[in-house]
Amino acid sequence: MKIVRRLVCLALLVFSAPIAVAPAAAQGAPSAEALAAARDLVAVVSKDTLRQMVVQMMGQIWPGIENALRAKQPSITAAQVADLRAEMDAFTKVARQKGFDI
C-alpha cells in the first residue's frame, strides 16, 4: 500500500511539474503612479507587519525567558522580572525609533 501511495505521489509530481514551471504571461508595464503606490503600500505594510511580529514573538518567547531566569536565579522577584520585561520592551521601542525596522 505504501508503494502505491509513493507511486501516485511521484506520478502527480512528474505530471504537474510542467504546469508549475510554465512561464507567466506578461501584463504590460505598470504606470509610474501604480509603482509609486505599490512602493508606499509595501513600506507601510512591511513596517506595521514587522512591528506586530515583534510584539507577538516577544509574547511567545518571554515565558521561556522568564522560566530560564527563574531556573538560574530562583530568588528573582516578580517585580524584577517585570522590570526586565519593561527593559526588553523599551529596547525594541528604541530600536524602532532609531530605524532598525523592528
Backbone torsions as a table, in degrees:
resi	resn	phi	psi	omega
1	MET	NA	-38.0	178.7
2	LYS	-65.5	-35.9	-179.9
3	ILE	-65.3	-40.8	179.7
4	VAL	-63.7	-43.6	178.7
5	ARG	-60.8	-43.9	179.8
6	ARG	-64.2	-40.6	178.3
7	LEU	-65.2	-40.7	178.2
8	VAL	-63.8	-44.4	178.1
9	CYS	-61.9	-42.9	178.9
10	LEU	-63.2	-42.8	179.2
11	ALA	-63.3	-41.4	178.2
12	LEU	-62.9	-42.0	178.7
13	LEU	-64.0	-44.6	-178.0
14	VAL	-64.6	-44.2	-175.8
15	PHE	-81.3	-20.6	178.8
16	SER	-92.1	-12.8	-178.9
17	ALA	-58.9	-45.4	179.4
18	PRO	-62.6	-31.8	178.2
19	ILE	-70.5	-41.4	-176.5
20	ALA	-68.8	-29.0	-176.8
21	VAL	-102.2	10.1	178.6
22	ALA	-65.9	136.5	-178.5
23	PRO	-66.2	148.3	178.5
24	ALA	-79.2	148.7	178.8
25	ALA	-77.3	141.1	178.5
26	ALA	-69.6	143.6	-179.0
27	GLN	-109.9	-0.7	-176.7
28	GLY	92.6	163.1	-177.2
29	ALA	-76.1	133.7	177.3
30	PRO	-75.1	156.8	179.2
31	SER	-72.8	160.9	179.0
32	ALA	-62.1	-36.1	179.5
33	GLU	-66.0	-41.2	178.8
34	ALA	-65.0	-40.7	178.1
35	LEU	-64.3	-42.5	178.8
36	ALA	-63.7	-41.9	178.8
37	ALA	-64.5	-40.1	178.9
38	ALA	-64.6	-42.4	178.4
39	ARG	-62.5	-43.4	178.9
40	ASP	-62.2	-43.7	-179.3
41	LEU	-63.0	-44.6	179.5
42	VAL	-64.0	-40.1	179.8
43	ALA	-63.0	-43.2	-178.8
44	VAL	-71.1	-48.2	-177.6
45	VAL	-64.7	-41.5	-178.1
46	SER	-62.7	-45.1	-179.6
47	LYS	-64.8	-47.0	179.8
48	ASP	-64.2	-41.5	179.5
49	THR	-64.2	-42.9	-179.8
50	LEU	-64.5	-42.5	177.6
51	ARG	-61.1	-44.8	-180.0
52	GLN	-62.8	-40.3	179.2
53	MET	-63.1	-41.4	-179.8
54	VAL	-63.0	-44.5	179.8
55	VAL	-62.3	-44.6	-179.6
56	GLN	-66.3	-42.2	-179.7
57	MET	-65.8	-40.6	177.6
58	MET	-62.3	-39.8	177.6
59	GLY	-63.4	-32.3	-179.5
60	GLN	-81.5	-37.4	-175.6
61	ILE	-89.5	-19.4	-176.2
62	TRP	-59.8	-42.5	178.8
63	PRO	-57.2	-37.2	177.0
64	GLY	-67.1	-41.1	177.3
65	ILE	-63.0	-45.3	-179.8
66	GLU	-61.8	-42.7	178.2
67	ASN	-62.4	-41.2	178.4
68	ALA	-65.4	-39.8	177.1
69	LEU	-61.7	-45.2	-178.8
70	ARG	-67.0	-32.2	178.2
71	ALA	-69.7	-39.1	-178.6
72	LYS	-82.1	-29.0	-177.6
73	GLN	-135.0	80.4	-175.0
74	PRO	-60.8	-22.4	-177.6
75	SER	-85.5	3.5	-179.0
76	ILE	-65.3	138.0	-177.2
77	THR	-93.8	165.0	178.0
78	ALA	-63.2	-35.8	179.1
79	ALA	-64.9	-40.1	178.5
80	GLN	-65.9	-41.3	178.0
81	VAL	-63.3	-42.2	178.6
82	ALA	-63.2	-38.9	176.8
83	ASP	-63.5	-42.0	178.2
84	LEU	-63.4	-41.0	178.0
85	ARG	-63.4	-41.5	178.1
86	ALA	-62.8	-39.0	177.2
87	GLU	-63.8	-41.5	178.5
88	MET	-63.1	-43.9	178.5
89	ASP	-64.5	-39.7	178.4
90	ALA	-64.6	-38.5	178.8
91	PHE	-61.5	-45.7	-179.5
92	THR	-66.9	-32.9	177.7
93	LYS	-66.7	-44.4	178.6
94	VAL	-63.8	-41.4	179.2
95	ALA	-60.4	-40.2	178.0
96	ARG	-64.8	-42.0	-178.3
97	GLN	-67.5	-32.4	179.3
98	LYS	-79.6	-8.3	176.1
99	GLY	93.1	26.1	178.0
100	PHE	-85.3	11.8	178.0
101	ASP	53.7	47.2	174.6
102	ILE	-109.4	NA	NA
